[in-house]
Amino acid sequence: MTADPLSATDRSTLRRKRERGSFDRAVVNAILDEGLVCHVALAGDGQPVITPMTYARIGDALYVHGAPGNRTLRSLADGDEACVIVTLLDALVLARSAFHHSMNYRSVVLFGRAESVEDLDQKRTASAALLRHLAPGREHDARMPTDAELRSTLMVRFPISEGSAKVRTGPPLDDPEDMDLGIWAGEIPLHVVAGTARPDPGLGTAVALPAYAEHYPERPAR
Ligand SMILES: Cc1cc2nc3c(=O)[nH]c(=O)nc-3n(C[C@H](O)[C@H](O)[C@H](O)COP(=O)(O)OP(=O)(O)OC[C@H]3O[C@@H](n4cnc5c(N)ncnc54)[C@H](O)[C@@H]3O)c2cc1C
C-alpha cells in the first residue's frame, strides 16, 4: 500500500475552487472508507451510464462485485475507462441569497481502468472486505461464499491512483451587502443514522442481535 498522493493529471486536477481539492491519499481513503455507496460512470458506446454500487477499499484499490451478466461490471472487467465517485453529504448550507446556497460535502472522483479478480482467495478476501465495509464484524458472522458462489460472482478491482478529493466546510459565503438582510442563514448538519434493527421474520428467538446491528456506527462518527 502506498502513501503517495493521487496523480494530478489533466482530467483529475481541480479548476473550480481548487483550494477545496486534495490529492492526499489519507483524505481520499477516509472519504472512501466512510461512504457506503459509490457511483460508477462509463461512457459506453456514446451512451453515458452511471450505476450506484456497494464497494469496499483494500489498500490502493476499490472492489465492486455482482452478477456476471451485470453490464457495468462486465465493462469494468473488460478494462473500459471509468470514473468512480463517492459523495458524503455533511450539511445543507442556507445563505441569505438564493445565489450562495450550497452544501458541505466530502467527495472523491477517481479515474482509471479496472481489472477482473479471478483468483478465488482474492475474491474471498474482497468479499470479506465488502461485508466489513457494510457492517464491521459481519465478516465473522455471515456464512462466507462457497467456491461455486465466488465463481458465479464478477469481482473487479479499481485502482485508487488517479483522482482527487474535494471538501467544502463552513458557513455560507454571502455577499457583504446581504449580511444585514435579517434572513436566517447557517448550516443544517446531516448524518447517516441507523434506525432500530428489525430482525428477519424467519429468525428464531435463539439468535442474538449482534452488537454491530444494535449499535450501528453513525457516519460520520461524532
Ligand atoms: C453534494 C455536492 C453537491 C454539489 N452541488 C453543486 C452544484 O449544485 N453546483 C455546482 O456548480 N457544483 C456543485 N458541487 C461541486 C461539483 O462537484 C464540482 O466540483 C463543481 O461544480 C466544479 O465542476 P467543474 O466541472 O468546473 O470542475 P473542475 O474543477 O473543472 O473539475 C476538474 C477535476 O477536478 C476534480 N473534481 C471536480 N469536482 C470534484 C468533486 N466534487 N470531488 C472530487 N473531485 C472533483 C475531478 O477530478 C474533475 O475531473 C457539488 C458537489 C457535491 C459533492
PDBQT file of the ligand as one rigid body, heavy atoms in Angstrom, charges set to zero:
ROOT
HETATM    1  C1  LIG A 301     -23.037  17.058  -2.778  1.00  0.00    +0.000 C 
HETATM    2  C2  LIG A 301     -22.437  18.020  -3.778  1.00  0.00    +0.000 A 
HETATM    3  C3  LIG A 301     -23.231  18.989  -4.342  1.00  0.00    +0.000 A 
HETATM    4  C4  LIG A 301     -22.699  19.883  -5.265  1.00  0.00    +0.000 A 
HETATM    5  N1  LIG A 301     -23.528  20.792  -5.859  1.00  0.00    +0.000 NA
HETATM    6  C5  LIG A 301     -23.045  21.587  -6.828  1.00  0.00    +0.000 A 
HETATM    7  C6  LIG A 301     -23.914  22.478  -7.564  1.00  0.00    +0.000 A 
HETATM    8  O1  LIG A 301     -25.116  22.485  -7.372  1.00  0.00    +0.000 OA
HETATM    9  N2  LIG A 301     -23.360  23.282  -8.485  1.00  0.00    +0.000 N 
HETATM   10  C7  LIG A 301     -22.017  23.269  -8.748  1.00  0.00    +0.000 A 
HETATM   11  O2  LIG A 301     -21.567  24.039  -9.611  1.00  0.00    +0.000 OA
HETATM   12  N3  LIG A 301     -21.183  22.442  -8.099  1.00  0.00    +0.000 NA
HETATM   13  C8  LIG A 301     -21.660  21.611  -7.152  1.00  0.00    +0.000 A 
HETATM   14  N4  LIG A 301     -20.818  20.755  -6.491  1.00  0.00    +0.000 N 
HETATM   15  C9  LIG A 301     -19.390  20.806  -6.824  1.00  0.00    +0.000 C 
HETATM   16  C10 LIG A 301     -19.124  19.974  -8.075  1.00  0.00    +0.000 C 
HETATM   17  O3  LIG A 301     -18.924  18.631  -7.691  1.00  0.00    +0.000 OA
HETATM   18  C11 LIG A 301     -17.894  20.456  -8.838  1.00  0.00    +0.000 C 
HETATM   19  O4  LIG A 301     -16.747  20.366  -8.010  1.00  0.00    +0.000 OA
HETATM   20  C12 LIG A 301     -18.029  21.885  -9.332  1.00  0.00    +0.000 C 
HETATM   21  O5  LIG A 301     -19.274  22.075  -9.977  1.00  0.00    +0.000 OA
HETATM   22  C13 LIG A 301     -16.944  22.231 -10.343  1.00  0.00    +0.000 C 
HETATM   23  O6  LIG A 301     -17.192  21.481 -11.518  1.00  0.00    +0.000 OA
HETATM   24  P1  LIG A 301     -16.185  21.604 -12.744  1.00  0.00    +0.000 P 
HETATM   25  O7  LIG A 301     -16.649  20.660 -13.793  1.00  0.00    +0.000 OA
HETATM   26  O8  LIG A 301     -15.974  23.037 -13.083  1.00  0.00    +0.000 OA
HETATM   27  O9  LIG A 301     -14.882  21.008 -12.023  1.00  0.00    +0.000 OA
HETATM   28  P2  LIG A 301     -13.373  21.102 -12.396  1.00  0.00    +0.000 P 
HETATM   29  O10 LIG A 301     -12.675  21.748 -11.244  1.00  0.00    +0.000 OA
HETATM   30  O11 LIG A 301     -13.155  21.603 -13.774  1.00  0.00    +0.000 OA
HETATM   31  O12 LIG A 301     -13.054  19.534 -12.373  1.00  0.00    +0.000 OA
HETATM   32  C14 LIG A 301     -11.795  19.053 -12.787  1.00  0.00    +0.000 C 
HETATM   33  C15 LIG A 301     -11.490  17.813 -11.996  1.00  0.00    +0.000 C 
HETATM   34  O13 LIG A 301     -11.473  18.136 -10.614  1.00  0.00    +0.000 OA
HETATM   35  C16 LIG A 301     -11.954  17.035  -9.858  1.00  0.00    +0.000 C 
HETATM   36  N5  LIG A 301     -13.207  17.388  -9.141  1.00  0.00    +0.000 N 
HETATM   37  C17 LIG A 301     -14.152  18.263  -9.505  1.00  0.00    +0.000 A 
HETATM   38  N6  LIG A 301     -15.165  18.271  -8.609  1.00  0.00    +0.000 NA
HETATM   39  C18 LIG A 301     -14.865  17.347  -7.691  1.00  0.00    +0.000 A 
HETATM   40  C19 LIG A 301     -15.513  16.893  -6.539  1.00  0.00    +0.000 A 
HETATM   41  N7  LIG A 301     -16.708  17.358  -6.141  1.00  0.00    +0.000 N 
HETATM   42  N8  LIG A 301     -14.916  15.927  -5.791  1.00  0.00    +0.000 NA
HETATM   43  C20 LIG A 301     -13.705  15.431  -6.153  1.00  0.00    +0.000 A 
HETATM   44  N9  LIG A 301     -13.028  15.838  -7.252  1.00  0.00    +0.000 NA
HETATM   45  C21 LIG A 301     -13.605  16.776  -8.003  1.00  0.00    +0.000 A 
HETATM   46  C22 LIG A 301     -12.242  15.927 -10.851  1.00  0.00    +0.000 C 
HETATM   47  O14 LIG A 301     -11.092  15.139 -10.992  1.00  0.00    +0.000 OA
HETATM   48  C23 LIG A 301     -12.513  16.706 -12.119  1.00  0.00    +0.000 C 
HETATM   49  O15 LIG A 301     -12.339  15.931 -13.268  1.00  0.00    +0.000 OA
HETATM   50  C24 LIG A 301     -21.322  19.825  -5.598  1.00  0.00    +0.000 A 
HETATM   51  C25 LIG A 301     -20.518  18.838  -5.010  1.00  0.00    +0.000 A 
HETATM   52  C26 LIG A 301     -21.067  17.929  -4.122  1.00  0.00    +0.000 A 
HETATM   53  C27 LIG A 301     -20.186  16.853  -3.561  1.00  0.00    +0.000 C 
ENDROOT
TORSDOF 0
